[in-house]
Structure formats: C-alpha cells, structure tokens
C-alpha cells in the first residue's frame, strides 16, 4: 500500500497511516509510506509529544507507540521499518516518488494556502498519481467538490474523502 502524506510538520501522519495499514497487510509485504511535506529529520526519529495524539485512543497509543519519557512517545520499531521519507512538491508532478500509482494521498491543511491555478495543478497531479479507486484525504476546511471530474466524494465513517475515478 503506497501513501503520500502532505501535512503537518512533524511527520506523525505517515507513521499513523502505516500503523493503520499494518492491520490490513503486514509491513513485511512491502508497505511504504512517503512523507515529503514534513521535517524529515524529526519524522525519522519517530518521536512525538502528547499533543500529536489528541484524537488517538489509549488502545491505539499502547498498540503502536512506546513511552519515550517527558510525555513523549516513539513509534514502535515494527512500524518504523516500513516508512521511507523523501521531499516532494505537489505542484511538480516529477517530484512524486516512485513507484506509482499511490493508493492514498493525505493532503491536510495545505491546499487552503494555494492560489486557484496552483490548486488546480495540485488536484490534477493527485489524479495522475492516484490509482483509480485510490483515495485523496483533505483537511476539514478544504474541498475539491466540483473542481475535477476525476474525483467523487466518498464518506468513510465521519470523514469525507475523494475517490479517484477511472479515466
């Protein structure tokens, strides 16, 4: 399963995404998470403060993380082994890391800062790198409804995602 998270600066999302993906497939089967939109050095340490886990249940925290002291937590080594970090730019299609296509793209709280032309370029790039049936996750204040026929809205529990439609 290939993920491309563009969000927060500390890199929590890729580890969270991989931990969730591990429930569906073993990391040993080649799962990969790429996180170009983060502080790569901090993300590689895989250590986070308690504020990073505001919506994480105690069960999830215990299952995927180890206490690191001073209210900090580190991702368990099993879940770190399948994560690779690289830099990218969502308006430059060539910067998306291979292999393509991706199963999911997480782009939370990034597009709200884009001009309209940059927004359309990013949406087009997401459509090009996501496989048909792949999912695009945006922040609560972001929406691409009506901006591209290549995506349809898709509800996952209480979350709204965008399903990559076939060409």
C-alpha positions in Angstrom: 0.0 0.0 0.0 1.5 3.3 -1.0 0.7 6.5 0.8 1.8 10.1 0.1 1.1 12.4 3.1 1.4 16.1 2.7 0.6 17.7 6.0 1.8 18.6 9.5 5.5 19.4 10.0 6.4 16.6 12.4 5.6 13.6 10.2 3.1 11.9 12.6 0.7 11.1 9.7 3.0 8.6 7.9 3.6 6.5 11.0 -0.2 6.7 11.8 -1.0 5.7 8.3 1.4 2.8 8.3 0.2 1.6 11.6 -3.4 1.5 10.3 -2.2 -0.1 7.0 -0.4 -2.8 9.0 -3.8 -4.1 10.2 -4.7 -4.8 6.6 -1.3 -6.1 5.4 1.9 -7.0 7.1 4.7 -4.4 6.8 6.9 -7.3 5.7 4.9 -7.5 2.4 6.5 -4.2 1.3 4.3 -1.4 2.6 5.7 2.0 2.1 4.8 5.4 3.4 6.3 8.6 1.9 6.1 11.9 3.7 7.7 14.7 1.7 5.8 17.5 3.4 7.4 17.2 6.8 10.5 17.8 8.9 12.3 14.7 7.7 14.9 14.6 10.5 12.1 14.8 13.1 10.0 12.3 11.3 12.8 9.8 11.1 13.2 10.0 14.9 9.6 8.9 15.1 9.2 10.6 18.4 6.2 12.9 19.2 4.8 14.9 22.0 1.4 14.2 23.6 -0.3 17.0 21.6 0.2 14.8 18.5 -2.2 12.3 19.9 -5.3 14.4 20.7 -7.5 12.1 18.7 -5.7 8.8 19.4 -7.3 6.3 21.7 -5.3 4.9 24.7 -5.6 1.5 23.0 -4.0 2.8 19.7 -1.3 4.7 21.7 -0.4 1.5 23.5 -0.5 -0.7 20.4 1.6 1.5 18.1 3.8 3.6 20.4 6.3 3.3 23.3 6.7 5.9 26.1 9.9 7.9 25.4 9.8 10.0 28.7 8.8 13.5 29.4 5.4 13.0 27.9 6.8 11.9 24.6 6.1 8.8 22.6 8.1 6.9 19.9 6.7 4.7 17.2 7.4 1.0 17.8 10.2 -0.3 15.7 8.0 -2.7 13.8 6.0 0.2 12.4 9.1 2.3 11.6 10.7 -0.3 9.4 8.2 0.2 6.5 8.5 4.0 6.4 10.7 5.9 3.9 10.8 9.7 3.8 11.6 11.9 0.8 10.9 15.5 -0.2 8.4 16.5 -2.9 6.3 19.3 -4.2 2.6 18.7 -5.1 2.7 21.2 -7.9 5.6 19.4 -9.6 4.5 16.1 -10.8 8.1 14.8 -11.3 8.8 15.2 -7.6 6.3 12.4 -6.7 8.5 9.5 -5.6 8.2 6.2 -7.5 6.7 3.7 -7.6 3.4 5.0 -8.8 0.4 4.9 -8.6 -0.5 5.5 -5.0 -3.3 4.0 -3.0 -3.9 7.2 -0.9 -2.7 10.8 -0.7 -3.1 12.7 2.5 -3.0 16.5 2.0 -4.4 18.1 5.1 -4.4 21.8 5.6 -2.1 22.6 2.6 -4.4 23.5 -0.3 -6.1 26.3 1.7 -2.9 28.4 1.1 -2.8 27.8 -2.7 -3.8 30.2 -5.4 -6.5 28.9 -7.7 -4.1 27.9 -10.5 -1.8 26.1 -8.1 -4.9 24.4 -6.5 -6.0 23.1 -9.9 -2.4 21.9 -10.7 -2.2 20.1 -7.4 -5.6 18.4 -8.0 -4.5 17.3 -11.5 -1.3 15.9 -10.1 -3.1 14.0 -7.4 -5.4 12.5 -10.1 -2.3 11.5 -12.1 -0.5 9.7 -9.3 -3.5 8.0 -7.6 -4.7 4.7 -9.0 -8.4 4.5 -10.0 -10.2 3.7 -6.7 -7.4 5.5 -4.7 -8.4 8.0 -2.0 -7.5 11.6 -1.5 -7.8 13.0 2.0 -8.0 16.7 2.6 -8.4 18.8 5.7 -11.8 19.8 7.1 -11.6 23.3 5.7 -10.6 22.1 2.2 -12.9 20.8 -0.6 -12.4 19.9 -4.3 -16.1 19.3 -4.9 -17.0 20.4 -8.4 -13.3 21.2 -9.3 -12.4 17.9 -11.0 -14.5 15.2 -12.7 -11.7 12.8 -11.8 -12.8 12.7 -8.2 -16.0 11.8 -6.5 -16.8 12.4 -2.8 -16.6 9.3 -0.6 -17.7 9.0 3.0 -15.6 7.0 5.4 -17.4 6.9 8.7 -17.3 10.6 9.8 -14.7 11.6 7.3 -15.1 12.8 3.7 -12.5 11.6 1.2 -12.3 11.9 -2.6 -12.3 8.7 -4.7 -10.2 8.7 -7.8 -12.5 7.8 -10.7 -11.4 5.8 -13.7 -10.4 7.8 -16.8 
